């Protein structure tokens, strides 16, 4: 397992993460990309704790996602199942578990200030933190996707599910986009990844 983890994590994080997985008896599955999530945690009927993480994440996003999911397991064990999945108990647990990894041996210097801000009040997904998401994207494999905010007003784009939209005006933080097939208007985060149509 430690050897496998070294393919997905920053090298300085491999041993402590392996120890964390062992101490929590986590069954870790590394799976093909799922568009709607980076990872998830589930308690299986036999009582085993299963965490699945997408294989296509860069090493920094992989680490954040894995600790995010271990925080769910840890919070449920400590506080019981009645807590909100991304409530205060989870936030506090995530902060505590992540703190030892927020070091220059693990994360590049340009990410550390953004991570420090993010972990003052961690969100349900690092993707909703536009600045952090953009900074993490520079470590991804190149792809043909664009962010909504990069697309010119009036341009058409396609989502992962095949639906086609036209980019409209920016509201306070998000962008109004009209689905061509239905005429309905949806709000998109600025860092939603889409395929620009020529």
Beta strands, then each sheet from edge to edge (+ up, - down):
strand 1: 26-31
strand 2: 39-43
strand 3: 49-54
strand 4: 146-147
strand 5: 156-158
strand 6: 164-170
strand 7: 175-179
strand 8: 185-188
strand 9: 193-196
sheet 1: 1+ 3+ 2-
sheet 2: 4+ 9- 5+ 6- 7+ 8-
end
